């Protein structure tokens, strides 16, 4: 693999396939895990996609976080149709062009959370990002504003806490979470990354409630306990690892092109690769977007 920016590894349990995206090269990759790397299929997308989720009741389409909002993606053609665009007149001119959706996840009630950030192809990241929540009735909510690079999103096993990463802060935040309403409150730091080279990027949560977060720039994935302590570490042969995701007890980790190849030539050989490790613990359940048909 040579992803420009590999992201969003997603296990399709029924077919035992893994899909993931390349945001920069605008591709969707799919691997049959029963057959291995030789089964890789790649689909060209007509927009950059940062996150994907299954939709309850259909296997032919997925919902994605794309350039301008949430969209339905046809898996066979790679074509998209927007369900809900993010920006309107209150955001001023040019915001749709200079933003894109990045990471995202679906909660237990079928709401799709996704963070918007400046599109680096257009504008350097600033704090005009927003964490959105799309409900099954297609109502869009702005949950957190003044975000720079929104990344990992997930929930505790008891559904009482939500976790959210804003990478430049080097923090994974936690909130009190109301599963019935989708409301969040009481923001505080759950984990602060002390690594000098890396920032927390995407994460996955395992069945024991631990967070596995990629450290972009450090070539590491940390396992963090429910209490916020580092209890494990994976070292990778490239610096720019981006997001882990579970498929059974295997952990798949996406990565990006080396941003400073002259300074870190040793990081370039496997930059943009997809990595697989058996970690002996399964991931927490993955939920589907529950799109209302009324």
C-alpha positions as CSV (number, residue, x, y, z in Angstrom):
1,X,0.0,0.0,0.0
2,X,1.0,3.6,-0.5
3,X,-1.8,5.6,0.9
4,X,-1.5,9.4,0.9
5,X,-3.5,9.4,4.1
6,X,-5.0,6.0,5.1
7,X,-7.8,6.3,7.6
8,X,-11.0,4.7,9.0
9,X,-10.4,0.9,9.1
10,X,-13.8,-0.7,9.4
11,X,-14.6,-4.4,9.9
12,X,-17.6,-5.7,8.0
13,X,-18.3,-8.6,10.3
14,X,-20.8,-10.5,8.1
15,X,-18.5,-10.7,5.1
16,X,-15.3,-10.6,7.1
17,X,-14.0,-7.7,5.0
18,X,-12.0,-4.7,6.0
19,X,-12.6,-1.4,4.3
20,X,-10.6,1.8,4.8
21,X,-10.1,5.1,2.9
22,X,-7.3,7.2,1.5
23,X,-8.5,10.7,2.1
24,X,-5.8,12.4,-0.1
25,X,-6.0,10.0,-3.1
26,X,-9.8,9.8,-2.8
27,X,-10.0,6.0,-2.6
28,X,-12.0,3.3,-0.8
29,X,-10.0,0.1,-0.3
30,X,-11.6,-3.3,0.6
31,X,-9.8,-6.5,1.6
32,X,-11.4,-9.9,2.1
33,X,-9.7,-11.0,5.3
34,X,-10.3,-14.7,4.5
35,X,-8.1,-14.3,1.4
36,X,-5.5,-11.7,2.6
37,X,-3.7,-8.9,0.7
38,X,-4.2,-10.4,-2.7
39,X,-7.9,-9.7,-2.5
40,X,-7.5,-6.0,-2.2
41,X,-10.0,-4.0,-4.3
42,X,-9.7,-0.2,-4.7
43,X,-12.5,2.1,-5.8
44,X,-12.0,5.7,-6.9
45,X,-14.2,8.2,-5.1
46,X,-15.4,11.5,-6.5
47,X,-14.9,13.3,-3.1
48,X,-12.4,13.0,-0.2
49,X,-14.0,10.7,2.5
50,X,-12.7,10.6,6.0
51,X,-15.0,8.3,7.8
52,X,-17.6,5.6,6.9
53,X,-20.4,3.7,8.7
54,X,-22.8,1.0,7.8
55,X,-26.5,1.8,7.4
56,X,-29.1,-0.4,9.1
57,X,-31.1,-2.4,6.6
58,X,-28.8,-2.2,3.6
59,X,-25.4,-3.6,2.4
60,X,-25.3,-1.9,-1.0
61,X,-24.6,1.6,0.4
62,X,-22.7,3.1,3.3
63,X,-22.9,6.6,4.9
64,X,-19.7,8.6,4.8
65,X,-18.3,11.9,6.1
66,X,-17.2,13.6,2.9
67,X,-16.0,17.0,1.7
68,X,-19.1,19.0,2.3
69,X,-21.2,16.9,4.7
70,X,-22.7,13.4,5.2
71,X,-23.4,11.5,2.1
72,X,-24.6,8.1,0.9
73,X,-21.9,6.2,-1.0
74,X,-22.7,3.5,-3.6
75,X,-20.2,0.8,-2.9
76,X,-20.2,-0.5,-6.5
77,X,-19.8,2.8,-8.4
78,X,-18.0,5.0,-5.8
79,X,-20.6,7.8,-6.5
80,X,-22.1,9.8,-3.6
81,X,-25.2,11.7,-2.9
82,X,-25.3,14.2,-0.1
83,X,-27.8,13.7,2.7
84,X,-27.0,16.7,4.8
85,X,-24.5,19.5,4.0
86,X,-22.7,21.1,7.0
87,X,-22.5,24.8,6.2
88,X,-25.0,27.6,5.6
89,X,-25.1,31.4,5.4
90,X,-24.2,31.9,9.1
91,X,-20.8,30.4,8.4
92,X,-19.8,33.1,5.9
93,X,-18.4,32.7,2.4
94,X,-15.9,30.0,1.5
95,X,-16.3,27.7,4.4
96,X,-17.6,24.7,2.5
97,X,-14.6,24.9,0.2
98,X,-12.0,25.1,2.9
99,X,-13.4,22.4,5.2
100,X,-13.9,18.6,5.1
101,X,-15.1,15.9,7.4
102,X,-12.4,13.8,9.1
103,X,-13.0,11.1,11.7
104,X,-16.3,9.8,13.0
105,X,-18.3,7.0,14.7
106,X,-21.9,5.9,15.3
107,X,-23.3,5.7,18.9
108,X,-25.6,3.0,20.4
109,X,-28.7,4.9,19.3
110,X,-27.6,5.1,15.6
111,X,-26.5,8.7,15.6
112,X,-23.4,9.5,13.4
113,X,-20.8,11.8,15.0
114,X,-18.2,13.3,12.7
115,X,-15.6,16.1,13.1
116,X,-15.0,18.8,10.4
117,X,-11.6,20.4,10.0
118,X,-9.9,22.7,7.5
119,X,-9.0,20.8,4.4
120,X,-5.2,20.9,4.2
121,X,-5.3,21.1,0.5
122,X,-7.1,24.5,0.8
123,X,-6.2,26.0,4.2
124,X,-3.9,25.3,7.1
125,X,-5.8,23.9,10.1
126,X,-7.3,26.5,12.4
127,X,-9.8,26.2,15.3
128,X,-12.9,26.7,13.1
129,X,-13.6,23.0,13.1
130,X,-16.8,21.5,14.5
131,X,-17.9,18.2,15.9
132,X,-21.3,17.3,14.3
133,X,-24.0,14.8,15.2
134,X,-26.4,13.5,12.6
135,X,-29.5,11.9,14.1
136,X,-31.6,9.2,12.4
137,X,-34.2,11.8,11.6
138,X,-31.5,13.7,9.6
139,X,-31.4,16.6,12.0
140,X,-27.8,18.0,12.2
141,X,-26.4,19.3,15.5
142,X,-23.2,21.2,16.2
143,X,-22.0,19.6,19.4
144,X,-18.5,21.2,19.9
145,X,-17.0,24.2,18.1
146,X,-13.5,25.7,18.0
147,X,-12.0,22.4,17.2
148,X,-8.7,22.2,15.1
149,X,-8.2,18.5,14.0
150,X,-11.0,16.3,15.3
151,X,-10.1,12.7,15.5
152,X,-11.0,9.6,17.6
153,X,-14.6,9.4,18.9
154,X,-16.0,6.6,21.1
155,X,-18.0,5.7,24.1
156,X,-17.5,3.7,27.4
157,X,-19.1,0.3,27.7
158,X,-21.7,1.7,30.1
159,X,-22.6,4.4,27.6
160,X,-22.1,7.1,30.2
161,X,-18.9,8.7,28.9
162,X,-17.9,9.9,25.4
163,X,-14.3,10.3,24.3
164,X,-13.1,12.7,21.7
165,X,-9.6,13.7,20.4
166,X,-8.5,17.1,19.2
167,X,-5.1,16.2,17.9
168,X,-3.1,19.5,18.3
169,X,-4.1,19.8,22.0
170,X,-2.5,16.3,22.5
171,X,-5.6,15.5,24.5
172,X,-8.3,12.8,24.5
173,X,-11.2,14.5,26.2
174,X,-14.1,12.8,28.0
175,X,-17.6,14.0,28.5
176,X,-20.6,12.9,30.5
177,X,-22.9,11.3,27.9
178,X,-26.7,11.0,27.9
179,X,-27.4,8.0,25.6
180,X,-31.2,8.8,25.5
181,X,-30.7,12.4,24.1
182,X,-27.2,12.4,22.7
183,X,-26.2,15.3,24.8
184,X,-22.7,15.8,26.2
185,X,-21.5,17.8,29.2
186,X,-18.7,18.3,31.7
187,X,-15.7,18.3,29.3
188,X,-12.4,17.3,30.9
189,X,-9.1,15.7,29.9
190,X,-9.1,11.9,30.0
191,X,-5.5,11.5,28.6
192,X,-2.7,13.9,27.7
193,X,0.0,12.7,25.4
194,X,3.5,13.4,26.7
195,X,5.3,12.1,23.7
196,X,7.4,14.9,22.2
197,X,7.0,13.7,18.6
198,X,3.5,12.4,18.3
199,X,-0.1,13.6,18.7
200,X,-3.1,11.4,19.3
201,X,-5.0,10.6,16.1
202,X,-7.7,8.0,15.5
203,X,-8.6,5.5,18.1
204,X,-10.5,2.2,18.7
205,X,-11.9,0.9,22.0
206,X,-11.6,-2.8,23.0
207,X,-14.0,-5.1,24.8
208,X,-12.2,-4.3,28.1
209,X,-12.8,-0.6,27.8
210,X,-9.3,0.3,26.8
211,X,-8.6,2.9,24.1
212,X,-6.0,2.1,21.4
213,X,-4.8,5.4,20.0
214,X,-2.4,6.1,17.1
215,X,0.3,8.6,17.8
216,X,0.8,10.4,14.4
217,X,4.4,11.5,14.1
218,X,5.7,9.0,16.6
219,X,5.0,5.6,14.9
220,X,3.2,4.2,17.9
221,X,-0.1,2.9,19.1
222,X,-0.8,3.2,22.8
223,X,-3.3,1.1,24.8
224,X,-4.8,3.3,27.5
225,X,-6.7,1.9,30.4
226,X,-10.3,3.1,31.4
227,X,-8.6,5.1,34.1
228,X,-6.4,6.9,31.5
229,X,-3.1,5.2,32.1
230,X,-0.8,3.7,29.4
231,X,-0.7,0.0,29.7
232,X,0.6,-1.1,26.3
233,X,2.5,0.2,23.3
234,X,3.0,-0.9,19.7
235,X,5.9,0.4,17.7
236,X,5.6,0.7,13.9
237,X,8.2,1.1,11.2
238,X,6.8,4.4,10.0
239,X,6.1,7.6,11.9
240,X,2.7,8.7,10.5
241,X,0.3,6.0,11.8
242,X,-3.2,7.3,11.7
243,X,-6.0,5.1,12.9
244,X,-6.4,1.6,14.5
245,X,-9.5,-0.6,14.0
246,X,-10.4,-4.1,15.3
247,X,-11.4,-7.1,13.2
248,X,-12.0,-9.8,15.8
249,X,-8.8,-9.9,17.9
250,X,-6.7,-8.5,15.1
251,X,-5.8,-4.8,15.1
252,X,-5.4,-3.1,11.8
253,X,-3.6,0.2,11.6
254,X,-3.6,2.7,8.8
255,X,-0.8,5.1,8.0
256,X,0.1,8.1,5.8
257,X,2.9,9.2,3.6
258,X,6.0,10.4,5.5
259,X,5.6,14.2,5.9
260,X,9.4,14.8,6.2
261,X,11.1,12.2,4.1
262,X,14.5,13.9,4.0
263,X,14.6,14.1,7.7
264,X,13.2,10.7,8.4
265,X,14.2,8.5,5.4
266,X,13.9,5.3,7.5
267,X,10.1,6.1,7.8
268,X,9.4,6.2,4.1
269,X,9.7,2.5,3.2
270,X,6.4,1.5,4.9
271,X,4.7,4.9,4.9
272,X,1.1,4.7,3.8
273,X,0.9,0.9,4.6
274,X,-1.8,-1.0,6.4
275,X,-0.5,-3.0,9.4
276,X,-2.0,-6.0,11.1
277,X,-1.3,-7.3,14.6
278,X,-3.0,-10.0,16.7
279,X,-3.6,-8.4,20.1
280,X,-5.6,-11.0,22.0
281,X,-8.6,-8.8,22.7
282,X,-11.6,-8.0,20.6
283,X,-13.0,-4.5,19.8
284,X,-16.2,-3.0,21.3
285,X,-19.3,-3.3,19.2
286,X,-19.6,-1.2,16.0
287,X,-23.0,0.4,15.5
288,X,-24.9,1.1,12.3
289,X,-26.5,4.4,11.4
290,X,-30.3,4.1,11.9
291,X,-31.6,6.2,9.1
292,X,-35.3,7.0,9.5
293,X,-37.5,6.2,6.5
294,X,-40.5,8.4,7.5
